[in-house]
């Protein structure tokens, strides 16, 4: 009985079996913990892009294609579809996905959510913005995000960052199941170990207050 009352902090919307070929899109509000599932997928051996950087775990090629039309998005997708399962992380990409989600092969969305106070504090300490304004903006961004989520018909994994970090093994299990990934015990161990809260590389690459190393 108590197991049925447990709050895992992870919920699936529009569930559908994984087919073995999919595009995993990680999104959320800025500072909501989107780097964490990207690092999990990296540990599981999932391709994360040609211009993927380990500072904030984003691929600049697809980001610039979606946001700046740097090259046709169809070209990037065709290249990346050479991988059965591939993924990319871009927190605010939900603001562009309504117009281009149909281009991706079997899209499956991983949507991160985090305590808005923690999000606001991160923007305050990393970017130097005033906390009250940061909190107000975090709440607005979260509302816009879940308006987007509510319109979707593709599979969506909604994740509480705090709950996922509290039970890392269970989260990696949910990610492998949702994404349709066959992972070895060693890969699962690596993915679990990749779940760090605020590693130095992320803190330094996602702030403007101090010189970057």
HUWOVEN-V587000 format. One record per pair of residues at least 4 apart in sequence whose ideal C-beta (glycine too) atoms are under 8 Angstrom apart, sorted by sequence separation. I is the first residue (numbers start at 1). J is the second residue. If there is no record, write none. Layout:
i=I j=J
i=I j=J
This chain:
i=1 j=5
i=2 j=6
i=18 j=22
i=28 j=32
i=33 j=37
i=34 j=38
i=35 j=39
i=36 j=40
i=37 j=41
i=38 j=42
i=39 j=43
i=40 j=44
i=42 j=46
i=48 j=52
i=53 j=57
i=59 j=63
i=60 j=64
i=61 j=65
i=62 j=66
i=63 j=67
i=64 j=68
i=65 j=69
i=71 j=75
i=72 j=76
i=73 j=77
i=74 j=78
i=75 j=79
i=76 j=80
i=77 j=81
i=93 j=97
i=96 j=100
i=97 j=101
i=100 j=104
i=114 j=118
i=115 j=119
i=116 j=120
i=117 j=121
i=118 j=122
i=119 j=123
i=120 j=124
i=121 j=125
i=122 j=126
i=123 j=127
i=124 j=128
i=129 j=133
i=130 j=134
i=131 j=135
i=132 j=136
i=133 j=137
i=134 j=138
i=135 j=139
i=136 j=140
i=137 j=141
i=138 j=142
i=139 j=143
i=140 j=144
i=141 j=145
i=142 j=146
i=143 j=147
i=144 j=148
i=145 j=149
i=146 j=150
i=147 j=151
i=148 j=152
i=152 j=156
i=159 j=163
i=160 j=164
i=161 j=165
i=162 j=166
i=163 j=167
i=164 j=168
i=167 j=171
i=168 j=172
i=169 j=173
i=170 j=174
i=171 j=175
i=172 j=176
i=173 j=177
i=174 j=178
i=175 j=179
i=183 j=187
i=184 j=188
i=185 j=189
i=186 j=190
i=187 j=191
i=188 j=192
i=189 j=193
i=190 j=194
i=191 j=195
i=198 j=202
i=199 j=203
i=200 j=204
i=201 j=205
i=202 j=206
i=203 j=207
i=28 j=33
i=41 j=46
i=52 j=57
i=53 j=58
i=58 j=63
i=65 j=70
i=71 j=76
i=81 j=86
i=114 j=119
i=124 j=129
i=129 j=134
i=159 j=164
i=176 j=181
i=183 j=188
i=198 j=203
i=28 j=34
i=42 j=48
i=52 j=58
i=53 j=59
i=64 j=70
i=65 j=71
i=80 j=86
i=101 j=107
i=123 j=129
i=124 j=130
i=165 j=171
i=175 j=181
i=176 j=182
i=204 j=210
i=27 j=34
i=41 j=48
i=52 j=59
i=53 j=60
i=64 j=71
i=65 j=72
i=66 j=73
i=124 j=131
i=149 j=156
i=164 j=171
i=176 j=183
i=205 j=212
i=26 j=34
i=51 j=59
i=65 j=73
i=183 j=191
i=204 j=212
i=48 j=57
i=49 j=58
i=50 j=59
i=51 j=60
i=61 j=70
i=149 j=158
i=204 j=213
i=38 j=48
i=49 j=59
i=51 j=61
i=61 j=71
i=65 j=75
i=121 j=131
i=124 j=134
i=26 j=37
i=48 j=59
i=49 j=60
i=50 j=61
i=62 j=73
i=65 j=76
i=120 j=131
i=123 j=134
i=26 j=38
i=49 j=61
i=159 j=171
i=176 j=188
i=49 j=62
i=121 j=134
i=62 j=76
i=120 j=134
i=123 j=137
i=26 j=41
i=42 j=57
i=61 j=76
i=119 j=134
i=120 j=135
i=123 j=138
i=173 j=188
i=172 j=188
i=175 j=191
i=24 j=41
i=120 j=137
i=157 j=174
i=39 j=57
i=62 j=80
i=117 j=135
i=120 j=138
i=157 j=175
i=38 j=57
i=116 j=135
i=119 j=138
i=169 j=188
i=172 j=191
i=38 j=58
i=172 j=192
i=35 j=56
i=91 j=112
i=157 j=178
i=24 j=46
i=35 j=57
i=116 j=138
i=34 j=57
i=116 j=139
i=155 j=178
i=169 j=192
i=172 j=195
i=66 j=90
i=81 j=105
i=168 j=192
i=171 j=195
i=63 j=88
i=62 j=88
i=67 j=93
i=77 j=103
i=116 j=142
i=63 j=90
i=66 j=93
i=73 j=100
i=77 j=104
i=168 j=195
i=62 j=90
i=77 j=105
i=50 j=79
i=59 j=88
i=67 j=96
i=74 j=103
i=113 j=142
i=50 j=80
i=58 j=88
i=59 j=89
i=63 j=93
i=66 j=96
i=73 j=103
i=165 j=195
i=49 j=80
i=58 j=89
i=164 j=195
i=57 j=89
i=58 j=90
i=113 j=145
i=165 j=197
i=47 j=80
i=66 j=100
i=111 j=145
i=47 j=83
i=46 j=83
i=49 j=86
i=47 j=85
i=48 j=86
i=111 j=149
i=46 j=85
i=47 j=86
i=48 j=87
i=49 j=88
i=46 j=86
i=47 j=87
i=48 j=88
i=109 j=149
i=46 j=87
i=48 j=89
i=109 j=152
i=109 j=154
i=111 j=156
i=113 j=158
i=41 j=87
i=108 j=154
i=109 j=155
i=110 j=156
i=111 j=157
i=113 j=159
i=114 j=160
i=115 j=161
i=107 j=154
i=108 j=155
i=109 j=156
i=110 j=157
i=111 j=158
i=112 j=159
i=113 j=160
i=114 j=161
i=115 j=162
i=108 j=156
i=109 j=157
i=111 j=159
i=113 j=161
i=114 j=162
i=38 j=87
i=92 j=141
i=95 j=144
i=108 j=157
i=110 j=159
i=112 j=161
i=94 j=144
i=98 j=148
i=38 j=89
i=94 j=145
i=97 j=148
i=37 j=89
i=95 j=148
i=98 j=151
i=101 j=154
i=23 j=77
i=35 j=89
i=94 j=148
i=34 j=89
i=94 j=149
i=34 j=90
i=23 j=80
i=34 j=91
i=23 j=81
i=32 j=91
i=31 j=91
i=24 j=85
i=26 j=87
i=30 j=91
i=22 j=84
i=23 j=85
i=24 j=86
i=25 j=87
i=26 j=88
i=27 j=89
i=29 j=91
i=30 j=92
i=21 j=84
i=22 j=85
i=23 j=86
i=24 j=87
i=25 j=88
i=26 j=89
i=27 j=90
i=28 j=91
i=29 j=92
i=20 j=84
i=21 j=85
i=23 j=87
i=24 j=88
i=26 j=90
i=27 j=91
i=20 j=85
i=23 j=88
i=25 j=90
i=27 j=92
i=110 j=175
i=27 j=93
i=27 j=94
i=25 j=93
i=110 j=178
i=27 j=97
i=108 j=178
i=108 j=179
i=25 j=97
i=37 j=110
i=37 j=112
i=36 j=112
i=126 j=203
i=34 j=112
i=25 j=104
i=33 j=112
i=32 j=112
i=126 j=206
i=127 j=207
i=128 j=208
i=23 j=104
i=32 j=113
i=33 j=114
i=126 j=207
i=127 j=208
i=128 j=209
i=23 j=105
i=25 j=107
i=27 j=109
i=32 j=114
i=125 j=207
i=126 j=208
i=127 j=209
i=22 j=105
i=23 j=106
i=25 j=108
i=26 j=109
i=27 j=110
i=28 j=111
i=29 j=112
i=31 j=114
i=126 j=209
i=21 j=105
i=22 j=106
i=23 j=107
i=24 j=108
i=25 j=109
i=26 j=110
i=27 j=111
i=28 j=112
i=29 j=113
i=125 j=209
i=21 j=106
i=22 j=107
i=23 j=108
i=24 j=109
i=25 j=110
i=27 j=112
i=28 j=113
i=29 j=114
i=22 j=108
i=24 j=110
i=26 j=112
i=28 j=114
i=19 j=106
i=31 j=118
i=32 j=119
i=31 j=119
i=30 j=119
i=18 j=108
i=29 j=119
i=31 j=122
i=31 j=123
i=87 j=179
i=30 j=123
i=85 j=179
i=31 j=126
i=85 j=180
i=85 j=181
i=31 j=138
i=29 j=138
i=32 j=142
i=30 j=141
i=29 j=141
i=29 j=142
i=29 j=145
i=28 j=145
i=27 j=145
i=37 j=159
i=36 j=161
i=33 j=159
i=33 j=161
i=36 j=164
i=44 j=172
i=32 j=161
i=36 j=165
i=33 j=164
i=40 j=171
i=44 j=175
i=40 j=172
i=44 j=176
i=46 j=179
i=41 j=175
i=40 j=175
i=46 j=181
i=13 j=149
i=44 j=181
i=14 j=152
i=37 j=175
i=41 j=179
i=45 j=183
i=13 j=152
i=14 j=153
i=16 j=155
i=44 j=183
i=14 j=154
i=15 j=155
i=41 j=181
i=14 j=155
i=13 j=155
i=14 j=156
i=45 j=187
i=12 j=155
i=13 j=156
i=44 j=187
i=12 j=156
i=43 j=187
i=44 j=188
i=12 j=157
i=13 j=158
i=11 j=157
i=12 j=158
i=44 j=190
i=55 j=201
i=56 j=202
i=10 j=157
i=11 j=158
i=43 j=190
i=44 j=191
i=54 j=201
i=55 j=202
i=10 j=158
i=43 j=191
i=10 j=159
i=42 j=191
i=43 j=192
i=55 j=204
i=56 j=205
i=9 j=159
i=10 j=160
i=41 j=191
i=43 j=193
i=55 j=205
i=56 j=206
i=9 j=160
i=40 j=191
i=43 j=194
i=55 j=206
i=39 j=191
i=40 j=192
i=42 j=194
i=53 j=205
i=9 j=162
i=10 j=163
i=9 j=163
i=10 j=164
i=40 j=194
i=8 j=163
i=9 j=164
i=24 j=179
i=39 j=194
i=40 j=195
i=7 j=163
i=39 j=195
i=9 j=166
i=22 j=179
i=39 j=196
i=22 j=180
i=8 j=167
i=18 j=177
i=36 j=195
i=10 j=170
i=18 j=178
i=20 j=180
i=36 j=196
i=10 j=171
i=18 j=179
i=19 j=180
i=8 j=170
i=18 j=180
i=17 j=180
i=10 j=174
i=8 j=174
i=12 j=178
i=35 j=202
